Amino acid sequence: MTHSVLIVGAGPAGLALAIGLAKAGIAVTLVERQAEDELAEPAFDGREIALTHASIAALKRLGAWERIGADAIHPLAEARVFNGASPLALSFAPDRSGTRQLGSLVSNCDIRRALFAAASEFPSIELVSGIGVARVATCENEARIWLDDGSDRAASLLVAADSRFSAIRGQLGISARMNRLGKSMLVGRVAIERDHGHVATEWFDHGQTLALLPLGEGQASAVVTLPDGQAQRLAGLDEDAMGAELTHRFARRFGEMRILTPLHLYPLTTTYAHRFITQRSALVGDAAVGMHPVTAHGFNLGLTGTECLSRIVESALRHELDPGHSTLLRRYQREHRAATWPLYTATNAIVGLYTDERRAGLLARQLSFRAARFAPARKAVSRMLMQGA
């Protein structure tokens, strides 16, 4: 059979992989439950993505970056982290000459729109939208899916890119570490009175975690993480009351805060699949690794994974090998696990340490925060944040 790839899920990871494979001349079928018009013009969902230099370079290679308007790209010059009410900050800035920023902030919907437009340029990408996948099966020679309308598709390789709650992952028999944190994140755009200076700021406060991401002049993205019940109460306030509460929670650090867009509520769950592959199948994006948002690396790791898999599949076909062969898939799993596991475990450790409200935990926070202020630690984190600068 002619070698081809089935991708379930047309979010950023699925679209990026489809483009990467299509550029290599590989036929791709992209299946997505959402309607095509929703993919072409995705609604604003509150999320602003902190893109590393490596991710920006990847988007350029995919032909997506130039489709994002200059006014939608916001420079991220520095990041500062505070512990509670302490005025001491951990500052992370570029440590390489000629590099003026850690990365850029772009709305998730703008990235999705650009990727979809880029994917639409390739005749070798078949989009099957507005329908779900009822069943999947793999055998020695192929992977096959059956859609809700009874039709089916087969390919050499099946890729699940359908979120951290991936139904395809479950049907493939791949289990995952899933940690429901009992907390929710509220995100949305706000107007602020004081200049943000293109600096992202995060506070590990008592009972809450706050972040302010710099956008245009006088605008920012407010991120508030609270226990589920408190988050739901905040989400139910009207705009004036919500603005007043955000102003209070942020201790007027940026003056009065006024709501510009609805705050979107996201219950927090982290995920790490026990395997990234099985017979003629692979996981990418959040289906493989669903990161905690505190280090802003989920999207970037997703792109890293799609580039890794795309490169391996392209190399296989160049050498007339089967892209679904187990040897190649094991290579992808090995490389992507090496790229993700250290960051995943480190991020979870940071979250555990800086959200521990017990007395011993608070003391450990203070000690680790002071230790992290030394130059070697700061430089290591800056390099992590700037991947590929």
Helices and strands as residue ranges (DSSP letters): E 4-8, H 12-23, E 27-32, H 36-40, E 48-51, H 53-61, G 65-67, G 70-72, E 74-76, E 78-83, E 89-92, E 103-107, H 108-119, E 125-129, E 133-138, E 143-147, E 152-155, E 157-160, H 167-171, E 176-192, E 199-205, E 208-214, E 219-227, H 228-235, H 239-249, E 257-259, E 264-273, E 277-278, E 281-283, G 285-287, E 289-290, G 293-295, H 298-318, H 326-354, H 359-372, H 375-385
